[in-house]
Amino acid sequence: MAEVFIGSEEVAAGRVTRHELRRWYAPVYRGVYARKDIELSLRDRAIAAWLASGRKGVVAGVAASGLHGAPWVDPDVPIELVGVRIRPQHGLVPRADRIASDEITRVGGLPVTSRVRTAFDMGRHLERTDALVRLDALMWNQKFNRADVRALGDRYPRAAGLRRLLELLPLVDGGADSPRESRIRLWLLDAGLPQPETQIPVLATSTRPVAWLDMGWRDYKVAVEYDGDHHRKDRKQYVKDIARLRMLEALGWIVIRVIAEDKPSDVIARVEEALIRRGCSVEVDDLHRFARTFAA
């Protein structure tokens, strides 16, 4: 018997009794079951959602990005489905969006939105910051063509959230090494600072990089590095980070180190000060000033 299955089908086939179904199995979605003692993967839950749709739905959104290999997708993320009309339920979100056959692919036999369609959906349906995080993650795993995503906007000009998607697309960067880095980059852009480059190689005397910077501006030798909790809690890692920082400073870089507890407004101020000190002209308009008021 499969990890997840339609209960009525298994009972009718005689592979499980109704008593066994109640005792040993738990519903994942209406009519779809799995053993109580197993931990379901993202793929298991995606299959369960597809079965709950009568084998007609197409897995979309964040779950689709995870199936395509994008990082930072939890196995319990809600499963979105397009291409079918069903009632929503806990952990299953149907989308009443149109979808064409060339926007569907198969991942291990399961119908899933293509990378381009997945980007199109996430950029429209998610809150702006989360959308950029997820688009960066999808681009990190394997690049998708932004022009193809925009072309879907021409195909569906009345799609909900299209304007937000089109505004976000130029900001998508597959060099973000964590969701936090994506958020930091968006803070800086919203504040009116120039768009940083990601994954910058630092050369010393050879052509082989001695370090890679999370993001920054080569012309001004200003970088922003995010230090996760493991950097500070792991003593050996902390010592390595300090040595790396001193090496970068010796090569002329100003490195702004950011930790999880830092406020956006503080990070923006530190980065802006460093850029101005290095001769960068920062032009801030009314929209950027307005955005800064929300950078708590």
C-alpha positions in Angstrom: 0.0 0.0 0.0 1.3 3.5 -0.8 2.3 6.0 1.9 -0.9 8.0 1.2 -4.0 6.6 -0.3 -7.7 7.1 -0.9 -9.4 5.2 1.9 -12.5 4.2 0.0 -10.4 2.7 -2.8 -8.3 0.6 -0.5 -11.4 -0.6 1.4 -13.2 -1.5 -1.8 -10.1 -3.4 -3.0 -9.9 -5.4 0.2 -6.4 -4.1 1.1 -7.6 -2.6 4.4 -10.8 -2.9 6.5 -12.8 0.0 7.8 -11.8 -1.0 11.4 -8.0 -1.0 10.4 -8.5 2.3 8.6 -9.9 3.9 11.8 -7.3 2.3 14.1 -4.0 2.5 12.2 -4.5 5.4 9.8 -5.2 9.1 10.0 -6.7 11.4 7.4 -4.3 13.8 5.6 -7.1 15.4 3.7 -10.7 14.4 3.2 -10.8 10.8 2.2 -7.0 10.5 1.9 -5.1 8.6 4.6 -1.6 7.7 5.8 -0.3 5.6 8.7 -0.4 7.3 12.0 3.2 6.4 12.8 4.9 7.9 9.8 6.2 11.4 9.3 5.0 12.7 5.9 7.3 14.5 3.5 6.4 17.4 1.3 6.0 15.0 -1.6 3.7 12.7 0.5 1.5 15.7 1.3 1.5 16.9 -2.3 0.4 13.5 -3.5 -2.3 13.4 -0.8 -3.6 16.8 -2.0 -3.6 15.6 -5.6 -5.5 12.4 -4.6 -8.0 14.6 -2.7 -8.6 16.6 -5.9 -9.7 13.4 -7.7 -6.3 13.2 -9.4 -7.1 16.4 -11.3 -5.2 19.2 -9.5 -1.8 20.6 -10.3 0.6 21.3 -7.3 1.5 25.0 -7.3 3.0 27.8 -5.2 5.6 27.2 -2.5 5.0 23.5 -2.4 5.7 23.3 -6.2 9.0 25.3 -5.6 10.0 22.8 -3.0 9.3 19.9 -5.4 11.5 21.7 -8.0 14.3 21.6 -5.4 14.1 25.1 -4.0 15.5 25.3 -0.4 13.9 26.4 2.8 10.5 24.8 2.1 9.1 23.1 5.2 7.4 19.7 4.7 4.2 21.0 6.4 3.7 24.0 4.1 0.1 24.3 2.8 -0.3 22.6 -0.6 -1.7 24.8 -3.3 -3.6 23.3 -6.2 -4.7 24.9 -9.5 -6.6 23.4 -12.4 -9.4 22.0 -10.3 -12.4 23.3 -8.3 -12.5 21.8 -4.8 -13.4 23.0 -1.3 -10.5 24.4 0.7 -9.5 22.5 3.8 -6.7 22.7 6.4 -3.4 22.5 4.7 -4.9 22.5 1.2 -5.4 25.7 -0.7 -7.2 25.6 -4.1 -6.5 28.5 -6.5 -9.2 29.5 -9.0 -6.5 30.4 -11.6 -6.4 29.5 -15.2 -3.5 27.3 -16.3 -2.4 26.1 -19.7 -0.9 22.7 -20.6 2.5 24.3 -21.3 2.7 25.6 -17.7 2.5 22.1 -16.3 5.4 19.6 -15.9 5.8 16.4 -14.0 8.1 15.8 -11.0 8.4 12.1 -10.2 5.1 11.6 -12.1 3.2 14.2 -10.1 1.7 17.2 -12.0 3.4 20.4 -10.8 3.5 23.9 -12.2 6.6 24.6 -14.3 9.3 26.7 -12.7 8.2 29.8 -14.6 4.5 29.3 -13.7 5.6 28.6 -10.1 7.5 31.9 -10.0 4.4 33.7 -11.6 2.1 32.3 -8.9 4.4 33.0 -5.8 5.1 36.5 -6.9 1.4 37.3 -7.1 -0.1 35.4 -4.2 2.5 35.9 -1.4 3.1 38.9 0.7 5.9 41.0 -1.0 8.8 40.1 1.3 7.9 36.4 1.4 7.5 36.5 -2.4 11.0 37.8 -2.9 12.4 35.2 -0.5 10.7 32.4 -2.3 11.6 33.7 -5.8 15.2 34.1 -4.7 15.2 30.5 -3.4 13.7 29.2 -6.7 16.4 31.1 -8.6 19.1 29.8 -6.3 18.3 26.2 -7.1 18.1 26.7 -10.8 17.7 29.9 -12.8 14.4 30.7 -14.5 13.9 33.2 -17.2 12.3 36.5 -16.0 11.2 37.3 -19.5 9.2 34.0 -19.6 7.5 35.0 -16.3 6.6 38.5 -17.7 5.2 36.7 -20.8 2.7 34.9 -18.5 1.6 38.3 -17.4 0.8 39.1 -21.0 -1.1 35.9 -21.2 -3.1 36.6 -18.0 -3.2 40.5 -17.9 -6.0 40.5 -15.3 -4.4 38.0 -12.9 -4.6 39.1 -9.3 -1.3 40.4 -7.9 0.3 40.9 -11.3 1.6 44.4 -10.6 3.4 43.3 -7.4 5.0 40.4 -9.3 6.2 42.7 -12.1 7.7 45.1 -9.6 9.5 42.3 -7.8 11.0 40.5 -10.8 13.9 42.9 -11.3 14.9 42.4 -7.7 15.1 38.6 -7.8 18.6 37.4 -7.2 19.6 33.7 -7.1 22.7 34.6 -5.0 20.8 34.9 -1.8 22.2 32.2 0.5 19.3 32.4 3.1 15.8 33.9 3.5 17.4 36.5 5.9 19.7 37.7 3.2 16.8 38.2 0.8 15.0 40.3 3.5 18.1 42.4 4.2 18.5 43.1 0.5 14.9 44.3 0.2 15.4 46.6 3.3 18.3 48.3 1.5 16.5 48.6 -1.8 13.3 50.0 -0.3 15.4 52.5 1.6 16.8 53.9 -1.7 20.3 52.3 -1.6 21.8 51.0 -4.9 21.1 47.4 -5.7 23.8 45.2 -4.3 25.6 42.4 -6.0 25.4 39.0 -4.3 28.0 36.3 -3.9 31.0 38.6 -4.6 34.3 36.9 -5.1 37.2 38.6 -3.2 40.6 38.2 -4.8 43.9 38.7 -3.2 47.0 38.1 -5.3 45.7 35.2 -7.4 42.7 34.6 -9.6 41.3 32.2 -7.0 38.8 33.9 -4.6 39.9 34.0 -1.0 36.4 34.7 0.2 32.8 35.2 -1.0 30.7 38.1 0.3 27.0 37.7 0.8 26.2 41.0 -0.9 27.8 44.4 -1.5 29.1 47.0 -3.9 32.5 46.2 -5.5 33.1 49.8 -6.7 33.0 51.1 -3.1 34.3 47.9 -1.4 31.3 47.9 1.0 29.8 44.5 1.9 26.9 43.3 4.0 27.3 39.9 5.7 24.6 38.1 7.6 25.8 36.1 10.6 23.4 33.3 11.6 23.1 32.0 15.1 25.5 29.1 14.4 28.2 31.6 13.6 28.1 33.0 17.1 27.3 29.8 19.0 30.1 27.8 17.4 33.4 28.9 18.9 35.5 27.6 16.0 33.2 29.2 13.5 33.3 32.5 15.4 37.1 32.5 15.4 37.1 31.8 11.6 34.7 34.7 11.1 36.9 37.1 13.0 40.0 36.1 11.0 38.0 36.4 7.8 36.7 39.9 8.7 40.3 41.1 9.5 41.5 39.7 6.1 38.7 41.5 4.3 39.4 44.8 6.1 43.1 44.4 5.2 42.0 44.2 1.6 40.2 47.5 1.9 36.6 46.3 2.5 34.1 47.8 4.9 32.1 44.8 6.1 28.7 45.5 7.8 27.9 42.4 9.9 24.2 41.8 10.5 22.7 39.5 13.1 19.1 38.4 13.5 18.4 40.9 16.3 19.4 44.0 14.3 16.7 46.4 13.4 16.2 47.2 9.7 16.6 51.0 10.4 20.0 50.4 12.1 21.2 48.2 9.2 20.1 50.8 6.7 21.9 53.6 8.5 25.1 51.6 8.9 25.2 50.6 5.3 24.3 54.1 4.0 27.0 55.7 6.2 29.6 53.3 4.8 28.6 53.9 1.2 28.7 57.6 1.6 32.1 57.4 3.3 33.3 55.6 0.2 32.0 58.2 -2.2 28.6 56.7 -3.2 25.9 59.3 -3.9 22.7 58.1 -2.3 19.6 59.8 -3.6 16.5 59.2 -1.5 13.1 60.3 -2.7 9.7 60.6 -0.9 8.8 57.0 -1.5 12.1 55.8 0.0 11.6 58.1 3.0 8.2 56.7 3.5 9.5 53.2 3.4 12.2 54.1 6.0 9.5 55.1 8.4 8.4 51.5 8.5 11.9 50.1 9.0 11.4 49.7 12.8 
